[in-house]
């Protein structure tokens, strides 16, 4: 994915839902698109994202990578990486990972500020987090930096030889 303008999609991967955001045609502003139910087999949610990519003529997709405040990657980050790899298999445009530390916290805060009550956050917080992830990538791209980091192929596990 280059720093050239064009539509990008942003994805916030959760255990139950997936938030989806898209940029405008020139890639300046992110806006919410949908909250998709997470499909354990990845058929419906990954398919819906692939349809959005095709329908919008997107030049790339960024997936949020939930690191801890120290920068470490835990189980949620591994799941997001796996999701991004599965998504990349379905797409002909690049998928990149964007550090999403605190985006869900910021999304909840922004929803409260805009008057959305706590109980109503569930349906839109994933979209709001996807908007924050995507806007971060768009800002980086506008500054001439690549939006996020490329996917890295996982090294196959090698069996340990015993003594």
CORSULVEN-V656078 format. One record per residue. N is the residue number from 1. RES is the residue in three letters. SS is DSSP state (@ for helix, = for strand, . for the rest). PHI is phi in degrees with one decimal (* if undefined). Layout:
BEGIN
n:res:ss:phi
N:RES:SS:PHI
N:RES:SS:PHI
END
This chain:
BEGIN
n:res:ss:phi
1:UNK:.:*
2:UNK:.:-95.4
3:UNK:.:-90.1
4:UNK:.:-67.3
5:UNK:.:-69.0
6:UNK:.:148.3
7:UNK:.:-69.6
8:UNK:=:-117.5
9:UNK:=:-110.5
10:UNK:=:-117.3
11:UNK:=:-129.4
12:UNK:=:-110.4
13:UNK:=:-93.5
14:UNK:.:-118.8
15:UNK:.:-73.2
16:UNK:.:-109.7
17:UNK:=:-133.8
18:UNK:=:-125.1
19:UNK:=:-89.2
20:UNK:=:-129.6
21:UNK:=:-133.1
22:UNK:=:-137.1
23:UNK:=:-94.3
24:UNK:.:-72.5
25:UNK:.:-60.8
26:UNK:.:-94.7
27:UNK:.:76.9
28:UNK:.:-99.0
29:UNK:.:-124.4
30:UNK:=:-95.2
31:UNK:=:-140.7
32:UNK:=:-68.9
33:UNK:=:-118.4
34:UNK:=:-163.0
35:UNK:=:-113.2
36:UNK:=:-104.3
37:UNK:=:-67.9
38:UNK:.:-76.3
39:UNK:.:-101.6
40:UNK:.:-55.7
41:UNK:.:-86.3
42:UNK:.:74.7
43:UNK:.:-75.6
44:UNK:@:-81.9
45:UNK:@:-71.2
46:UNK:@:-65.0
47:UNK:@:-64.1
48:UNK:@:-65.4
49:UNK:@:-66.6
50:UNK:@:-60.4
51:UNK:@:-65.0
52:UNK:@:-63.9
53:UNK:@:-59.0
54:UNK:@:-66.6
55:UNK:@:-64.9
56:UNK:@:-96.9
57:UNK:.:62.9
58:UNK:.:-64.0
59:UNK:.:-95.8
60:UNK:=:179.6
61:UNK:=:-132.9
62:UNK:=:-116.1
63:UNK:=:-114.9
64:UNK:=:-67.1
65:UNK:=:-112.5
66:UNK:.:-79.9
67:UNK:=:-93.9
68:UNK:.:-74.9
69:UNK:.:-59.6
70:UNK:.:-80.6
71:UNK:.:96.2
72:UNK:.:-70.5
73:UNK:=:-111.9
74:UNK:.:-110.0
75:UNK:@:-61.6
76:UNK:@:-62.3
77:UNK:@:-67.2
78:UNK:@:-62.3
79:UNK:@:-65.2
80:UNK:@:-65.1
81:UNK:@:-62.2
82:UNK:@:-61.6
83:UNK:@:-63.7
84:UNK:@:-63.0
85:UNK:@:-65.0
86:UNK:@:-62.5
87:UNK:@:-66.8
88:UNK:@:-59.7
89:UNK:@:-62.8
90:UNK:@:-92.7
91:UNK:.:-114.9
92:UNK:.:-101.4
93:UNK:.:-104.7
94:UNK:=:-68.9
95:UNK:=:-114.8
96:UNK:=:-126.0
97:UNK:=:-107.3
98:UNK:=:-122.4
99:UNK:=:-56.7
100:UNK:.:-118.2
101:UNK:.:-52.1
102:UNK:.:69.2
103:UNK:@:-66.1
104:UNK:@:-67.3
105:UNK:@:-61.9
106:UNK:@:-63.3
107:UNK:@:-62.6
108:UNK:@:-61.1
109:UNK:@:-61.2
110:UNK:@:-64.6
111:UNK:@:-65.4
112:UNK:@:-61.2
113:UNK:@:-61.5
114:UNK:.:-86.9
115:UNK:.:94.4
116:UNK:.:-79.7
117:UNK:.:-71.9
118:UNK:@:-50.7
119:UNK:@:-65.0
120:UNK:@:-87.8
121:UNK:.:-65.6
122:UNK:.:-51.4
123:UNK:.:-75.3
124:UNK:.:-124.9
125:UNK:@:-64.4
126:UNK:@:-68.1
127:UNK:@:-65.4
128:UNK:@:-63.2
129:UNK:@:-66.8
130:UNK:@:-62.0
131:UNK:@:-62.6
132:UNK:@:-64.9
133:UNK:@:-61.6
134:UNK:@:-65.8
135:UNK:@:-63.1
136:UNK:@:-61.6
137:UNK:@:-66.7
138:UNK:@:-64.4
139:UNK:@:-63.6
140:UNK:@:-63.0
141:UNK:@:-62.2
142:UNK:@:-64.1
143:UNK:.:-83.2
144:UNK:.:86.8
145:UNK:.:-100.7
146:UNK:.:-64.9
147:UNK:.:-76.7
148:UNK:.:82.3
149:UNK:=:-112.3
150:UNK:=:-69.6
151:UNK:.:-69.0
152:UNK:.:-111.4
153:UNK:.:-69.3
154:UNK:.:-74.2
155:UNK:.:-74.8
156:UNK:.:-65.1
157:UNK:.:-72.2
158:UNK:.:-104.3
159:UNK:.:-65.8
160:UNK:.:-78.9
161:UNK:.:-93.9
162:UNK:.:-80.3
163:UNK:.:-70.7
END
